Amino acid sequence: MDTTDVVIAGAGPTGLMLAYELRLAGVEVALLDGLPARTGESRAGGIHARTMEILDQRGLLDDLLPQGRPIQAGHFGGLPLDFSDFNTRYPYTLAVLQSVIERELDRRATELGASVQWGSPVTGFRQDATGVEVEVGGPEGSRRIRAAYLVGCDGGRSTVRKLAGIDFAGTDATVTGMIADVELADPPAQPFFGQRGDAGDFSAVQFEPGWYRLVVQRHDRVLERGAELTFEDFRDNFIELAGTDFGMHSPRWVTHYGDAARQADRYRVGRVFLAGDAAHIHYPAGGQGQNLGVQDAVNLGWKLAATLRGNASDELLDTYETERHPIAARVLHNTRAQTALSRSGPHTDALRDIMSDLIDIDQVRQRLGLMITALDIRYDTKADHPLAGRRVPDADLTTEGGDTRVHALLRSGRPVLLVLGGNDVPAIPQWHDRVEIVTAESRTDRWTIPGVGDIPCPGAALLRPDGYVAWAADDPTTAGLVEALTTWVGAPA
Ligand SMILES: Cc1cc2nc3c(=O)[nH]c(=O)nc-3n(C[C@H](O)[C@H](O)[C@H](O)COP(=O)(O)OP(=O)(O)OC[C@H]3O[C@@H](n4cnc5c(N)ncnc54)[C@H](O)[C@@H]3O)c2cc1C
């Protein structure tokens, strides 16, 4: 029987990101996918600021940015939200196809030694006190892999979730979205075009030269999951709402989806975890699902690595669920609200008018925008500082080795103790093997926390590998730091 540290079921964006994180930390992985090969299909068409930051923290963004197109605004239920004044280097939505993100993550995970084993569906598992025995099907018969952990990144119909007996409660679909990726003989004048109609919305978006994604959202019918939608059906629906088919032809992909919103009630059963769509599904309103999955992976990866390699306690693994479950629950909640806001009819029109007025109020726009972009996340790290639990701002720094910025310090995926303003480095010799210590000057005296405002730049901060602040202090001593290191990095050596 083969052995490894972690079996990852599913090589979508979530599984790929997790594989990258684990390999970066030197953890052995088996990255399995049931499909014979990647389909090249793209459900998602964009990523938000926090995901761009997370990718940038690992040096994965530079190759991706030129393959996408920045769009200054996002939306809430179709009502425009301006992100341009958000305190991030990426105050926009990046329109980039999921297939491009998967290709890039696949390439980078493969470079680190985690290439996808296609045609390898996880079909069963059995766990005991020391590991998980995973059963893998495939054209050449079944085989078994023994690992310390199994992570189900196997999408909304997750086999791992079902086998683990994890409940997936939520609400059923009430609307249907339909997509066709097509060529247009008679395209609309603008590359992004959308309108509301009596029975639903329709839009046309040019992601790449040569083809458009047409979307119809019908508020008056629900297509069963798995029901066939032909190109002709799609065209009929589009014409019914838009009054034209823009000369659509040569379909590459036609599909439909609903607004069922469900969430796993647990993300962990012993040595088995769920991440990404396996843990939560919802309407793609605001384009949040892939972002959630990538961020789940980046929350879980270093915790698994610290437990396997770094002497961390098993309780660190429990924080994956306590931190990430509420974040996805919030997304389900906001997508339900967005679906309600998108319906047709005079009642919804009135609600949209009022919401539109409210969004003109800066605080409302910020609250909604920071939620959609996930820039406002605050985990409970138990430390007492305005930065604790929040994403560390990407401040410009000067170090002995030259100019840099905070997020660039996270490339190695290791925790970082950042000591600023000429403060002495707190004595933490028992963690020197696991923590990078960086002394620097911040080029600004004040740091901006999105949605909160400016605070004085701290004297020191312990940064988790995912870019969230475990501990910070204005006058750093070892008080509080030792506790934070023990919790987030592991017991002293
Ligand atoms: C129309 C639409 C538009 C969207 N737009 C956006 C957007 O703009 N922005 C955004 O952030 N999100 C968007 N999403 C959501 C996004 O596509 C998903 O959230 C994302 O694909 C989830 O990634 P994942 O890796 O968790 O799961 P998936 O992408 O579903 O990948 C799961 C993988 O697991 C494999 N698998 C399944 N079963 C097994 C098994 N038993 N063993 C091994 N492998 C298995 C599958 O073959 C697949 O490769 C959209 C979704 C839809 C439907």
The ligand as an ORCA input file, in Angstrom:
! r2SCAN-3c Opt
* xyz 0 1
  C     -22.004     29.708    -12.998
  C     -21.011     29.807    -11.914
  C     -20.216     30.946    -11.835
  C     -19.300     31.070    -10.822
  N     -18.563     32.204    -10.730
  C     -17.703     32.366     -9.719
  C     -16.880     33.537     -9.632
  O     -16.920     34.423    -10.481
  N     -16.021     33.643     -8.590
  C     -15.918     32.664     -7.662
  O     -15.138     32.820     -6.717
  N     -16.653     31.518     -7.728
  C     -17.532     31.347     -8.734
  N     -18.239     30.185     -8.836
  C     -18.012     29.100     -7.872
  C     -16.770     28.263     -8.219
  O     -16.834     27.776     -9.526
  C     -16.644     27.097     -7.238
  O     -16.820     27.595     -5.944
  C     -15.271     26.427     -7.361
  O     -15.162     25.691     -8.545
  C     -15.051     25.473     -6.184
  O     -13.799     24.873     -6.319
  P     -13.524     23.472     -5.626
  O     -12.112     23.136     -5.994
  O     -13.900     23.527     -4.212
  O     -14.532     22.444     -6.318
  P     -14.641     22.015     -7.846
  O     -14.177     23.102     -8.735
  O     -16.008     21.473     -8.027
  O     -13.591     20.831     -7.992
  C     -13.830     19.564     -7.406
  C     -12.937     18.539     -8.072
  O     -13.101     17.300     -7.372
  C     -13.158     16.234     -8.310
  N     -13.849     15.107     -7.675
  C     -15.174     14.952     -7.473
  N     -15.407     13.790     -6.808
  C     -14.202     13.214     -6.587
  C     -13.774     12.028     -5.936
  N     -14.638     11.181     -5.352
  N     -12.456     11.751     -5.886
  C     -11.540     12.598     -6.439
  N     -11.900     13.734     -7.082
  C     -13.202     14.042     -7.137
  C     -13.875     16.841     -9.503
  O     -13.599     16.113    -10.689
  C     -13.303     18.269     -9.533
  O     -12.153     18.339    -10.329
  C     -19.163     30.024     -9.858
  C     -19.953     28.882     -9.956
  C     -20.873     28.772    -10.971
  C     -21.718     27.547    -11.050
*
